[in-house]
Amino acid sequence: MCKFLNFKQEKFDNNKSQKNIVKKNNKMYNKIERMKNMYKLIAIDLDGTLLNSYGEVSKENCEAIKNAINNGIEVVIASGRMKGSIISIAEEIGATNYIISGNGAILYDNKNDKILYESFLNKEKVLKIIKICEENSIYYNIYTENEVIAKNLNYNVLFYNYENSKKVEDKQTKINIIEDVYKYVEKTNANIVKITICDENQAIFNRIINKLKQINDIDVLDIEHMSRKKIMSGTEEVNIGYYYTEIMNKNINKWTAIQELIKNLGIEEKEVIAIGDNVNDKEMVEKAGLGIAIGNSWLEKEHIGDIFISDNNSNDIAKNITKILQKH
């Protein structure tokens, strides 16, 4: 196998035109073609990446992923969601061998029904975070291995509920609405994977983030832009927009889980393709052999990635996977 080159990320300012992005992409495709490298694993994010604004995978993207799998490439979903919210999508695209959930907090060997890697939040820290959110009247939800715990349906949990309406019961995201979340978590033996915090008011949101960052041994993701999703209420399209952050154990990210997976599979880092859009995809897109960033995303804004493609409402993932397969 020809050795994969390490390409330095080009530095260019925010005023660079789309033409420069196309030029960079073409340069990268030419290098891939000359190198004849055989990629062995594709790690792909869900929300904002593979899923469109309605939470769906396009037929074209689905077929391209299945084609990659048929060509011997392992495909793994690497998402901030919990396993129950991922598995139906994994089945749809045929990528069910392994699942990375909770932004890298858990790596599942789905074939053998076991966990290969895990890193759960300390309960005392979780209770401290809940108390801060309650005292400041800010919306939050708790992710365990099996359910999302919240006080009511809003923001991200509202979107999960909308997705559930389109799924059979055993494929739905389990949502547990609890009036006293603090007391529930205090008594539960469930492992806490991550906490998501949401608000529409950026000033209020940023104030809470600053308080949370004072807690030791956790990572609070710096997500600067709003999450924007769409749901259908009858024939009416409803937009959901909110600022959010996700809290995990310190130094936990999707790339740490990918490293564990490729170690188990005997795959090298240079043989990995990572596709994502947001700050929780940063490490995997930076460190994979080939990093693909979705258009109009945080990664594109920060110029992180080897290839920049169109947004998640296009079929550009399919087009780029097909191009890369043709280089083999």
N, C-alpha and C positions, 0 to 999 in steps of 0.2 A: 504493500500500500504506500502510495506517495505521501510524504510527510505534509501535514496541513500547516500552512503559514499562519503566523499571528499578525493580523492586520491591525495597525494602530487606528484608533478612532479619530476621524477627521474633526478638527475644530472649526466651526463656522458659526457666524452670529445669526440672530433670529430673523434677519432681513434677507437671508439667502432664499432664492426662488425655488420653486418645484423643479425647475430644470436642473439645478445642481444636485438635488436628491436623485433624480432619474440618472444623471451622469454617474453618481457614486454607485447606484445600484447596478448599472451596466458594467462598470469597472469590476465590481465584486462578482457578477455572474461570469464574466470572462475569466477571472482568476479561478473560479470553481471549475469551469469547463477545462482549463488547462491542467488542473491538478488531478482530476479523475478520482477524487476522494469518495469513498463509500461511507455515507452517514449511516449510523446504526440506531439512533434514537431521536425521536422528536418529542420534546416537552412543550405542551401548549396550555396556555391560560384559557379560562372560560369567559367570564364577564368582561366585556369591552374588547375581547379578542375573537374567540371562536363563535361566541353567541352574539347575535345582532341585538338591536335595541329592544326587541320583543322577547329576548331570551331563547331564540331559536337558532339552530344550525342550518345553514343553507344546504340544499341538495348538492351543489357543486363542491362545497368544502367537505361535506360528508364523504362524497365519492372519492375525492383526492386523498383523504386520510386513509380510507379503506384500501386504495390502490398502493399507498406507501406501505401499509401493513402486509399486503399481498406480495410486495417486493422485499419482504424480510426486515423491514424497519420497525422497531418497537416504538409504539406511540403511547405516551403517558399524559393524562390530564394532570396539570399542576395548578390547583385552584385554592382560593381562600375559603371556599365552601367546605362543608363537612361531607363525609363519604355518601350519606344518604341522598344528598342533593346533587351528587356528581354521577352516581352509578347509572342512572337512566340515560344520561348524555353519553357516558362511556359505552354503554350498550348500543346506542344509536349509531355511533361512529366505529364500533367494533374494537375499541381500545380498552379492554377489560382486564388485562393481565395485572397491571399495577395502577395504583391511584395515589396521588400526592394531595393531601387535604390540609386545611388550616394554615395555608401559606408555607407549608413545609414542616409543620408540627408533627404530621403523621405520614409515614410511607406504608401503604398496604400492599401485601402480596395477595391480590384478590383471587388468584388461581388456587392458592392453598389456604385461603381464609386466615391469614396471620399478619401481624404487624412486624415490619422489618426495622422500623425506626420510629421513635416517639419522643416528644418533649412537651410536657403539659405544664400549664400555669400553676403556681403555688396558690392554694386556696386562700391563705391569708391576704395575699396581694390582690386576688380577685375581689374579696370582700371589701378591701380598701378602695378599689376602683369603683365598685358599686356604690359605696357610701359617698364618694366624691360626686358621682353622677346624680344620685338622689338629692344631695344637698344643693345641687345647682340646676335641678329640674331639666336635665338633658337626657335625650333618648339613648338607650343602650340595649344590647342583647348579648347573650352568653352562648357560645358554641361549645357543646360537649361532643363526644364522638358520635352521638346518635340523635341529638336534637338541638334546636335553637330555642333558647328561653328568653321570653320578652314579656313586658307588662301589657302590651297591646300591639295591634297590627299597624305598623307605620314604616316608612322608608324601605330599607332592604327587606324587612320581614313581610311587608305588604306585597312586595314583588314576588317573594317566594310563595306567598299565598295565592297570588295570581297564577304562577307557574303550576302550583298544585291542582288548580281547577282544570288543567289540561292533561293531567297525568292520572293513571290508575293509582289506587291507594298505596300499594306496596312500593311505588316508585316516587312517592311524594316526599318532600322535605318535612320532617316531623317538627311541627311548631308547638311549643308548650307555652301557653299564655298563663302567667302566674302573677297574682296581685302583689305578693311580697317576695320579690326575687332574692333579696338578701337572706331571708330566713330559709328559703328553699335551697339556695346554694350552700348555706351554712350546714344544712342537714344531709345534703346529697353526698353519695360516694362516687358520683360520676366524675370522670376526668375532664378538666376544662382545657379546651384547645386554644381558644382565642376569645377576645371581646371586641365587638364593633360598637362604635359610638357615632351618632348622627345628629345633625341639626341643620336647619335651613339658614340660620343667621351666622354669618362667618365670624363676626366679632365675638359672639358668645362661644362659638365652637373653638376659636383660637385660644380664648381664655382658659377653657377646660383643658385643652391640649397642653398648655404650659404647666398646669398643675400636675397633670399625669406624668409629665416628663421628669418630675422630681422624685418619682418612685424608682428605686433601684432594681436592676436586673430584669427589666422588661424593655421591649422595643415598641415605641409608639410611631407608627408610620407617618411620614410627612407627606400627606396627600393634599395638594394645594387647590385642586379643581373640584367642581361638583360632579357627583355621579348623576347621570341622566339616563333614565329608563322610561319605557312606555308600556302602559297596560290598556287593554280594551275593556270599557264598561258598556256593555251592550254594543251599540254601533259607534260610541264615542271614544276617541283616543284621549287618554289621560297621561300627562307627563308627570314623572316623579323625579324631582331634583333635590339633592341634599349634599352637604359636606360630610365627610366621614373619615374616621381613622380606624385602624385595626391594631390590637395590642396582643403581642405574643411574648414568649420567653426571649430573653436577650440572645442575639446572634442566631436566631432561627429564621430561615428563609427558604424559598423553593430550591435554591441551588444546593443547600446543605443536604436536602432530601435526595436530589438528583445524584449527588456524589455518592450517597449510600447505595442508590439503585445501580449506578453504573459499576460500582465496585462489585456488587453481587452478580452482575451480568457480564463482567469482563470487558466493558466498553471504556474507551478512553474519552477524556473531556473533548478532544478535538473532533470526535465522531458524533457529537451532540448538536442538534439544532434546537434552539429555544425561541418560542414565539410568545410575545406578550405586549402589554400596553401601559402598565402602571408601575408605580414605585415598588410594589411588591413583586414585580417581575425583573427588577433592575439587575440583581446579582446573576440570575440565570441567563439573561440576554447579554450581559457584559462578558460572562466567563465561558459560555458555550462556544464550541467550534464555529458556529454560525448563529448570530443573534438577529432575529427579525422583529422589528418594531412596527406596531400598528399605527396608521396615520391618525392625525388629530389627537394624539395621546400625550401623556406625560413623558414617555420615553422619547417620542419624536421631538417634543419641546426641548428636552435636555440633550438631544443628539446622541442618544445611547442606542447602539445597534449597528450592525453591518449593512443591513438592508432595511429600507423604509417603504412600507406598502400602504395601500388605501385603508380606509377605516373599516370597522367591523360590520358595516352594513353593505360591504362589497363582497365579491368572491375572490379577492386577491390572495387569500391564503391558499386556495385551490390552485390558482395560477402559478404561485411561487413554489409550492410543493411539486407541481408538475414539471416546472423548469429544472428544479434541483434533481429530480429523479432522472431526467433526461441526460444529466451530466455524468451519471454513474457508468 
